[in-house]
Amino acid sequence: MIKKVNPPKLNRVADVLKAQGRSQKWLADKLGISTNAMHNICSQQSQSLERLFEIADVLGVSVLELINADYRPEQKKS
């Protein structure tokens, strides 16, 4: 059986939330955004640098803790 490998994530927001025992809804409420927007951030669909700084402030962590330093974009095949 072939095991599907998930691509590396750019941000670690969902990981930090889980480690702190907090929910996406909790963070969405603190940021004043919809739960759908928060889901998009956690699922790597949408994030801005400014938003990551806001999230870091609310979670009490460095923005560097929210960024996966090992992330490399997938190479497009020619």
GIPE-V744061 format. One record per helix or strand. SS is the DSSP state (hx for helix, st for strand). FROM is the first residue (numbers start at 0). TO is the last residue. If there is no record, write none. Layout:
<<SS | FROM | TO> <SS | FROM | TO>>
This chain:
<<st | 10 | 10> <hx | 12 | 19> <hx | 23 | 30> <hx | 34 | 41> <hx | 48 | 58> <hx | 62 | 65> <st | 66 | 66>>
